[in-house]
Each structure stands twice: as structure tokens, then as C-alpha cells.
Amino acid sequence: MARGPPPPGLVRPRHRVTRVADAADDRTLEPLLKEHGPRVLAVLVRRGAEFAAAEDAVQEALIEALGRWPDRMPRDPFAWLVTVAWRKYLDAHRSQTARHRREQAELDEPPPGPTEQSDDTLRLLFLCCHPALTSSSAVALTLRAVGGLTTRQVAEAYLVPEATMAQRISRAKRTVAAEGLSGPGDLGRVLRVLYLIFNEGYGGEVDLAAEAIRLTRELVAQAPEPEVAGLLALMLLHHARRASRFAGDGGLVTLAEQDRGRWDTDLIREGIGILQDALARDRLGEFQVQAAIAALHADAPTADETDWVQIVEWYDELTVLTDSPVVALNRAVAVGEADGPQAGLRALADVPPVPRRTAAEAHLRERAGEATIAAELYVVAAREATNVAERDHLTRQAARLRGVASDQSAGVDQRAASGQGAADPDLT
């Protein structure tokens, strides 16, 4: 694959210094407060504050900042917020003994430096992805506490009532407070939670894919492990195709049909560069392999020039790392592209029932020239689809093939020969 040096990644600054004389309006303050809020919360939690009480104190400090900063900005906004939030937490604490002990701890502890801020944020991220939480609760708490989103924004992104999301987040906070985090935390779970956020894409007023990329960039800076870099590369390579994934009417556009001229070449170049650096460390992991597969798709000038043989080899590596039936399904589709549809169907025969299996079989049957059977399978797959865009796409595929079957005595149209029926997630 052609490779170029990755462009320098833009990592959000951890610290800003503003002159005392500077004033700011709400438009200037909002992104600044959103940036510092999660880091201030992380400091309070590290000092021993209860999660929910710490968040309340941070919110009060942010409100006070909105009232004071437009007239006079502090020299060090982060330190100001830490000081005010900590005092508000202490003021709200019932126990005078505990208050005295924490006040003494504050006097004994110097203000956190940049490295400590990073450590605090990393610990908060691990706390939000605590093993005791369900995946949905971990995602919600991460977006709320680390991402700095409001409960309303998180609720809109996941299409649930705000009250429901508030209850979910509150339960997650109580669980975290009860369980604590005694060990170093589960990095693998953090990565899975971030990838779940990324795969939600866009909802409400929040771009969840972009938010997941931002959080993963921060994690790479704080935990420079190959798998963390692999996840970031995977996100960037998928995000690079975002503009071409849907038609003007909202319909799903498969990978073979996408306008590659609309792909973001800067993101592709950055993703490939990050992946190369990760692979060079020779500690292969699941996200690195998935990123390698995405890179091969992104690197192909046209769909016909995709290196399916190498993609199958990467799927073979992935099956060693995970026994996921979804991986086996994706591998079967890739085998069908590399070695022909009959080989793909033989590989698919060993795959247990999983989401999109019927769609994959329909695609392979279409490739094999079995238009009538493929059309019937597309109808079944449409009923099994879990989102509207995918369901509509599969319904259109069924209608197209029914027309082919009635108009032609044999074979299918040329679109099938180029693999345009695929509903496999790696191909769309």
C-alpha cells in the first residue's frame, strides 16, 4: 500500500493561560469550560470526593465561572476551577471531621501539574468503564463525565427520554461509588466502550463518532499502547468514508458504490501512519487487525482493486485473537470476494446464526448467480435488520433482484458482479 507520513495530530491542549485583563463572552467560555470540566472532576475524584457530589461541585464551579469570567479571566482557569469546585465540595460535605481532614489534604497537596491532570483523567475514564457497569451505562457515564456532555445531549444521542438517561447515569454513579477502583482498570473494556460510542455515529446535536475520536486521542496521549493506537487508526479510517456512506435521501451506500473522491484523504493518511507505528511494535491486537483491514479498503483506488487476498489473511489473524462469530461471518464474505462465491458459501456454512448472516448469504448467492434465492434471502434479512437504513437497503436489493429474475432467464445484472449487494458491516 502506498504510504505517506501521517499529518501531525491535533491534540487538544490540556492547559491554557489567559491574561487577567482578558474578558470573554459565553461563546469563548463554553468550549473552555467543556474542556476543563471533566479534568476538574477527575481531580476531585482522585482526592477522594464521592462521584455524584464531586460532579455537583464541578457544575457549581462552572456556573460561577460563567458569572465571573466574562468580566475578569483568571490567570490559570484550570487551577481556579479546581480550587472553587473543591471548596464547594467541602462546603456541601456534612461531616465537619471529614471536612477538616480534606481541607488539610488540600493544604498539603500542591496544584496538579499537566502530568497529574492526564493521570487523573485517565483514572476517571477507567472508573467510568468499571467492569461492574453494563456497556450502556459505561457509555452514558463516559460521555457525561469524561466527554463533558449534558444528560440531555446523551439522551438525544441514544434516542431515549432525558429522565431515563438521568436515571441510568445516576445508577452508574452509585455503582461506581460502591465498587471503587482498586486496581489499574481494564484497558480492553475502555477501548470497547469507546468503540461502542464511535459506532453510534451521530445522534441529536452531538457527533458521537467525533467525540469518540477525541477521547481516544486523549487516551493515546496518556496510554500509548499499540492497541489504543490501533483503535484510533480504525476510527479514523472508518470516519474518513463518512461523507460517502449515505445517499442524499438517507439511503445506505455500500462500499463498492461509494464515491471515493469524497473520502477524507488526510484522515486516511493519518490512520495508516498511526497503524504502521502500532504494528511496528509487534504486539498485535484485535483493533490493530481491524484497522489493517480498513486500511486495505481505504488504500484501494477502486473497489475492483481491493486486495481481498490480504484481507482474508488479516481475518485469519483476527480469528486467532478472537473466536467471535461476527469475525467468522466477515471472513466468509471476504473469502467470497477473494476465491469466489462458492468458497464464501462454504466458509459461511460454519458460521452460527448472528446478525447480518442472512444478508451475507444473500450477497454470496447473488454473486453466484442465484438471483431468485438471493432475493428471498434479502427479504428475510430486511426483516432481521436492526436499523432503518439497513432495512431499506436490503429491501431495495430484494426488489432489484426480483426484477432481474423476471426479466432475465439466467444470471444477474452487472451490479452483482461488482459486489454491490453486500450488507456486511466491513463493506459498507
N, C-alpha and C positions, 0 to 999 in steps of 0.2 A: 504494500500500500504506500502511496505517496505520503510523505510525512513532512511537515514543516514545524518549526519551533512554535510552541504554544504562546499565544499572546499573554502578556502579564495579567494575572487575575486581579480584579479589583476587590480587595478585602476591605470591608467597612472598618474605619478607624475605631479603635477601642477607646479613644480618649480625645477630647477636644479641649482646647484652652481658648477662652474668649475674653477679650479685654473688659475690664469693669465698666468702661464708659459705653460699651456697645449696648444697644437696645435691640429688641427683636419683636416681631409680630407673631401671631399664632401660627402662620404658615411656616415660619422658620422654626418655631419651638416644637411643633408636633413631631417631625421626624427625629429631632434631637432627643425628645423625651421618650419616644418609642425605642430609640437605640439604647438609652441608658437604663430604662425601667427594668428590663429583665436582669441586667447586671447588678443593679442595686438590690433587687430581690435575692439574687444569688448570694450577695454579701451577708444579708440579714439571716438567711437560712444557714449559712456557714457559721455565723456567730451563735446559732442556737435558737433563733426565733422559730415559733411554730409557723408552718407554711401559710395557713389562711390568715393568721394575724400579721405575718410579715407582708403579705400581699396587700392587705388593708392599709398598712402603714405606708407602703410604697405609693399606693394610689393617692393617699392624702398628701404625701410629699409632692407628687406630680401636680396635683391641683394647686398646691401652694406655689409651686414654680410658675404655673400659668398666670397666677395673680401677680407675682413679684418680678419675674424676669423681663417682661416687656419694658419695664422702666429701668431696670438695672441688672445686667447679667453678672453672675459670679465669675470669678477668675477660673474656677475649676468646677464646671457644672456637675460632674460625676461625684466629686467629693461633697459638694453641697447637698446633693440628693441623698447620699449615704448618711450624712450627719442628721439631716432633717427626718428622714424615714426611720432611722434608729431611735431618735428621741421620741417620735410619735409612737413607735412600738413600745418603748419603755413607759411612756405616759399611759398607754392603754393596758399595761400589764397589771394584774390585780395584786400580785404578791409584792409587798414592799421589800421583803428579803431578797426575792429573786431580782427585783429591780435594782437593788443596791449591788448585787453580785454582777449583774450585766453592765451597770454603769462603771463598775471597777474594771470589768473586762474591756470596756470601750476605752478607758483611760490608759490601760496597759497596752492596747493594740494600736500600732501605727496605721494610718490610712492605707488601704490596699493599693499596691502598685499595679502596673499593667499585667505582669505575670500572674499575680494573685487574682486579678479580675478574670483572667482567662480560666484559671483553675476553678474559681467559684462558678462561672457559667457552665463549665464542663460538668461539675458536680450536680448543678441544678438540672442539666439535661439528663444525666443518668437517673436522677431522682424522679423526674417526670416519666421516665421509661421503666419504672420499677417493675420487676417480674411479677409482683402481686397484682398489678393492674391489667385489665383486659386491653387488647390492642386499641379498641375505640376510645377507651378512657385515657390511655397513654398519649394517643394522638391529640385528643382535645386538650389535655393538660399541657402538653408540649407547646402547642400553638398559643395557649393562653399565657403561660408563664415564661417560656423562653422566646417565643415568637412575638410576644407583646400584643397579640390581637385581643380585641374585646370579645366578650362572650357572645354578643350579637353577631359579630363577624364570623366567629367559629360556627355558630348555629346556622347562619345563612349559607356558609360554605358546604355544610353537610345536610342542608335542607330539612332541618328539624326545628321545632319551636325553641325560642330563646330560653324559656323556662325549663324545657327538657335538657338543653345543653348545660344550663346553670346547675341543675341537679347532678348531671354526670360529672362535671368538673368538681363540684363540692364533694361528691363521694370519693373521687380520686384523691383530693387533698386529704380527706380524712384517712384514707388507706395509707397514703404516703406518710402521714404524721404518725400513724400507729406502727407501721413497719420499720420506718427509718431506712438508712442505707449504711450498713456496717462495713461492707466490702467495697472493692473498687468499682462495682457495677458491671453490667453485661453490655459490652460494646456491640455485640451482634444484635441484641434487641434494639438498641438505639438506632442502628442502621436500618433495621426492618421498619421501625416506626417512621423514620424519615422517608423511606421509600413508599410507605403507605400514604403519607402526606403528599408526596410528589405525584403519585398515581391518581389522586383525586383531581388533579389538574386545576380547573378554575371553577369557583363557586361563589355566588354573591359578588361582593365588591373586592374580594381577596383572591389574588392569583396564588393558589396553594403550591403550584409547581415552582414558581419563582421563590416563594417563601421557603420551600424545602431545599432548594439550591442554596439560598442564602445561609440557612442553618448548617447545611453540610459543608459549605466553605469555611464557616467558623470552626466546625469540628475538625476539618483537615488541618487548620492552623494550630489547633490545640492538641490533637491526637493524630499525628502524621503516620498512621498505619496504612499499609498498602490497600487493605480492604476499604478503608474510609475514602481513599483517593479513587479506588475503583468505583465506589458508589457515586461519587461526584462526577466522574467521567461518564458513567452510564446516564445520569440525569442530563448532563449537558448534551450528549449525543442524541438522546430522545427529544429533548427540548428544542434542538436545532431544527427538527422537522415539524414543529408545532403548526406553523402557518399553513402548511400544505395538507394537514390531516383531515380537514373538513371542507366540504364544498360550500358555496355561498348559501345554499338552502339548509345547511347544517348536516347534510349527509356525510357519512363516513367515506373517506377516500383511502383506498388500500395503498400499501407501499409501492406496488408496481405502477399504480396510476398517478402517484404524487408528482407534482411539478418540482423537480429537483433544483430548478433555478430559484425557488423560493426558500430553500434550506439555508440556514444561517451558517455560512462557512467559517465565521470566526469561532462560533461555539464548537463546531466540528473539529477545527484545528486545535482548540484548547483542550477539548475532551480527549482527543487522540494523544496529545502531548502528555497529559496527566496520566493516561493509561499506560503509555510507554514507560514512564518513570516508575509506575507501580509494578509493572510486570518485571522490570529490571531488578527488582529487589527479591525476586524468586521466592515469594511466599503467596502462592496462588490461592485465590478465594473465589467464592461464588459471584460476587459483584464484579470482580475483575473479568471473569469469563463472560458474563453477560455484557459487559462493556466492550469486550473484544468482538463479540457477535454484532453488537450495534455499530461498532466501528467499521466492520466489513460491509455492512449495509450502507453506511454513510459514505464510504470511500468509493463505492461503485458508481461510475459515471451514468450508467443506465441500469434498469432492473435486469436486463438480459446479461449484463456483465458482472453480476453478483457472483462472488466466489463461494458457491454453495458447498463445494467440497471442503473448503477450510472451515466453513460454518459448521458442518457436520462434525468435523474433528473437534471443534470447540465444544459442541454439545456432548461429545464423548467425554471430554474433560469434566464437563458440568455434571454428568451422571455419576462420576466418581465422587464428586463433592457432595452431592445430594441425591436422594432417592425419590425426589418429587415426581409424581405422575405428570405434572404440568410440563416439566422438563422433557420427559419422555414423549409427550404429545408434540412439543415444539420440534424435537429432534426428528420425529416421524415426518412432519411437514418438510423439514429441511432435506431429509433423505429423498423424499418425493421429488424435490427440485433438483437434487444432485444426481440421483440414479434412476429417476423415472417414477411415475405414479404407482406402478405395481410394487416397486420396492418400498415406497412410502406406505402403501396399504398393509404390506406385510409387517412393517415396523409398528404401524398403528394397532394391529391386532393384539399386541401385547400390552397396550395402554388401557388401564381400567377407566370406567366412566368418570370423567371430570368435565368441568365447564369448558365449552368450545370443542369437545371431542367430535361431536356430530358435525359441526361446521368444518372441522379439519377433514373429516371423511368426505363430506360433500365436495370440498375443494379438490381432493385427490381423485374422487370419482369423475369429476368434471375434467380433470387433466387426462384421465384415462379414456375419455370419450363417452362416458356413460351418462349422457345428459338427463335422461328420464329419472334415473336413480338419484343423481346429484340434486335435481330439482326437488324431489321429495325430501331428501335429507336437509336441504336448505330451509324448507318449511318447518321441519321439526326443530332445526337449530334456532330459527327465529322465535319459536315458542319458548325455547330454553334461555334466550338472551336475557341478560340482567340489566341492560340499559337501552334506551330508546334508539340511539344512533345505530348501535349494532343490530338491533332487531330490524330496523328499517332497511339497513344494508342487506341483510340476509333475505329479507322479503323481496327486495329488488332482484337479487341473484336468482331466486326461485322463479320469479316471473320471467326473467330474461331466458332462462334455460327452458321453461315451458314453451316459450315462443320458438326457440331453436328446435326443440323436439318435434313440434308440429310442422315446421317449415322445411326441415332437412331430414333426409332419410337416414343419414349416418353422420357421426361426428358432432362436434360442437363448433361454435364460432371461434374466430381467431383470438378473441379476448381470452378464452380459456387457455390457449396455447402459451400465452404470456404470463399466466399465473394470476389473473386479475380476479379470481374468485376467493382468494384466501381471506379467512377471518381469524387466522392465528394472530395473537397479540404482537408477536415479533415482526409480523409482516404488515402491520397497519400503523 
